[in-house]
């Protein structure tokens, strides 16, 4: 979502009494800051609902059903966005998980609903800097 679109959503949500307050938290650049940001997101989740923004890289569409931790390929991580057309998503942060191989992920609920992925849930790899911003919701 563009900066203006985010503020339109916040105004709509507050004026219709869906939330008392919404705060946008943008990720800072840098690997050390990324780890702190992920911890911050998980802390926010303990306080109330949190939506996160993430890029939908091309290889995510290769496995549209079932449990699969979404993680960009090494090439996707270094290619600038203008070289390929990826979409941006916002989803509700649900929980932290660890698969049988010890890979950490955050589980998100995507608005596309029950017909998408694992009944609307998607697992996004942690420690790769994949989330761009978080929207904290006070209800």
C-alpha positions as CSV (number, residue, x, y, z in Angstrom):
1,X,0.0,0.0,0.0
2,X,1.2,3.5,-0.8
3,X,1.7,6.0,2.0
4,X,-1.6,7.8,1.2
5,X,-3.6,4.5,0.9
6,X,-2.4,3.4,4.3
7,X,-3.7,6.7,5.9
8,X,-7.0,6.3,4.0
9,X,-7.4,2.9,5.5
10,X,-6.5,4.1,9.0
11,X,-9.1,7.0,8.7
12,X,-11.7,4.6,7.5
13,X,-11.1,2.0,10.3
14,X,-11.1,4.7,13.1
15,X,-14.1,6.6,11.8
16,X,-16.2,3.4,11.6
17,X,-15.1,2.4,15.1
18,X,-13.4,-0.8,14.0
19,X,-10.3,0.3,15.9
20,X,-9.5,2.9,18.5
21,X,-6.1,3.6,17.0
22,X,-3.7,2.3,14.3
23,X,0.0,2.9,14.1
24,X,2.3,2.2,11.2
25,X,5.8,0.9,12.0
26,X,8.3,0.9,9.1
27,X,11.3,-1.4,9.0
28,X,14.7,0.2,9.1
29,X,17.4,-1.1,6.8
30,X,20.3,-3.3,8.0
31,X,20.6,-6.9,9.2
32,X,21.0,-6.1,12.9
33,X,17.9,-3.9,12.7
34,X,16.0,-6.6,11.0
35,X,16.3,-9.0,13.9
36,X,15.2,-6.3,16.3
37,X,12.3,-5.5,14.0
38,X,11.1,-9.1,13.9
39,X,11.2,-9.3,17.7
40,X,9.3,-6.0,17.8
41,X,6.6,-7.4,15.5
42,X,6.2,-10.4,17.8
43,X,5.9,-8.2,20.8
44,X,3.3,-6.0,19.1
45,X,1.3,-9.2,18.4
46,X,1.0,-9.8,22.2
47,X,-0.6,-6.4,22.5
48,X,-3.3,-6.8,19.9
49,X,-3.9,-7.4,16.2
50,X,-1.0,-6.6,13.8
51,X,-1.1,-6.6,10.0
52,X,2.2,-6.8,8.1
53,X,3.1,-5.8,4.6
54,X,5.3,-8.1,2.5
55,X,6.3,-8.6,-1.1
56,X,4.9,-11.5,-3.1
57,X,7.9,-12.8,-5.0
58,X,7.4,-14.7,-8.2
59,X,8.3,-18.1,-6.8
60,X,5.6,-17.9,-4.2
61,X,3.0,-18.8,-6.8
62,X,4.7,-22.1,-7.6
63,X,3.1,-23.8,-4.6
64,X,-0.4,-22.5,-4.2
65,X,-1.7,-25.1,-1.8
66,X,-0.8,-26.6,1.5
67,X,1.9,-25.9,4.0
68,X,5.0,-24.4,2.5
69,X,7.2,-21.7,4.0
70,X,7.4,-18.8,1.5
71,X,10.9,-17.7,1.0
72,X,12.4,-15.8,-2.0
73,X,15.1,-17.4,-4.1
74,X,18.6,-15.9,-3.6
75,X,18.2,-14.2,-7.0
76,X,14.9,-12.6,-6.0
77,X,16.5,-11.2,-2.8
78,X,19.1,-9.2,-4.8
79,X,17.2,-8.2,-7.9
80,X,15.6,-4.8,-7.9
81,X,11.9,-4.7,-8.0
82,X,11.7,-3.1,-11.4
83,X,13.2,-6.2,-13.0
84,X,10.1,-8.2,-12.2
85,X,6.6,-7.5,-11.3
86,X,5.8,-8.6,-7.8
87,X,2.7,-7.7,-5.9
88,X,2.6,-6.4,-2.4
89,X,0.3,-8.0,0.2
90,X,-0.9,-7.1,3.7
91,X,-1.9,-9.9,6.0
92,X,-2.8,-10.4,9.6
93,X,0.1,-11.7,11.8
94,X,-1.1,-14.8,13.6
95,X,1.8,-16.5,15.3
96,X,5.4,-17.7,15.2
97,X,6.1,-21.2,14.1
98,X,8.9,-23.7,13.6
99,X,8.8,-26.5,11.0
100,X,10.2,-30.0,11.5
101,X,13.5,-28.9,10.1
102,X,13.8,-26.0,12.6
103,X,13.0,-23.2,10.1
104,X,11.3,-20.3,11.8
105,X,8.4,-18.6,10.2
106,X,5.5,-16.2,10.9
107,X,2.1,-17.4,10.1
108,X,-0.1,-14.9,8.4
109,X,-3.8,-14.9,7.5
110,X,-4.3,-13.5,4.0
111,X,-7.5,-11.8,3.1
112,X,-7.9,-14.0,0.1
113,X,-9.5,-16.4,2.5
114,X,-10.1,-20.1,2.7
115,X,-9.5,-20.9,-1.0
116,X,-5.9,-19.7,-0.9
117,X,-2.9,-21.7,0.4
118,X,-3.6,-23.5,3.7
119,X,-7.2,-22.3,4.2
120,X,-6.1,-18.7,4.0
121,X,-3.0,-19.1,6.1
122,X,0.5,-18.5,4.7
123,X,3.9,-19.1,6.3
124,X,6.5,-16.5,5.7
125,X,10.2,-17.3,6.4
126,X,11.8,-15.3,9.2
127,X,15.3,-13.7,9.2
128,X,15.2,-12.7,5.6
129,X,13.9,-9.2,5.9
130,X,10.6,-10.0,4.1
131,X,8.2,-7.7,6.0
132,X,8.2,-4.0,5.0
133,X,5.9,-2.4,7.6
134,X,3.5,-3.3,10.4
135,X,0.2,-1.8,11.3
136,X,-0.6,-2.0,15.0
137,X,-4.3,-2.0,15.8
138,X,-5.7,-0.9,19.2
139,X,-9.2,-2.3,19.6
